[in-house]
């Protein structure tokens, strides 16, 4: 990843990000929200597993 980052930086490929800043910020916000929500399904599955293990 570092080599790719260095190559893209050298040839100016990241210049397009400035033109698409609104899109990039939307992607960042969506990624952050997704990272926060990932534990929710895990918690639901854990609660379900506990309830199933206690079921007679």
N, C-alpha and C positions, 0 to 999 in steps of 0.2 A: 504494500500500500504506500509506503514511503517513497519508493522509486516511482510509482505512478504519479503520486502527488508532485514530486519534484519535476517530472517530465511535463505534466500539464501546466505547472506554474511557469516553467521556462518558455513554453511555446504560446503562452497567453490564453490558454483555453478557459481559464477562470474569469476572463473579462466579460463573458456572456452572462455571468451570474449577476453582475451589477444591473444589467438591462432587465433581468427577470426577478428583481428583488421581491416583489409582491408574491409571486409564485413560490419563491424559495421560503419566504416567511410562513406561508400557508403550509408548506411541507414540514417545516420545523415544528410548527404548532401541532400539526396532526401527529407527528412522530412523538412529541412530548406527551400528548394526550393518550396515545396508544400505550406508551411505556408506563403511564400511571394506571391505566385500566387493565393491564395484563394480570395483576394479582387477583382481580375480581373473579374471573373464571376458575382460577386455582383454588380460591377460597370456597367457591360453590361446590367444586368437585370434592374438596376435603370434607365439607359438611355433609355432603351426600354419602361419602364413604363411611363416615362415622355413624350416620343414621342407619345405613344398611348393615353395618357390623353389629348394631344393637338390636336390629329387628329379629324377632323370634320366629 
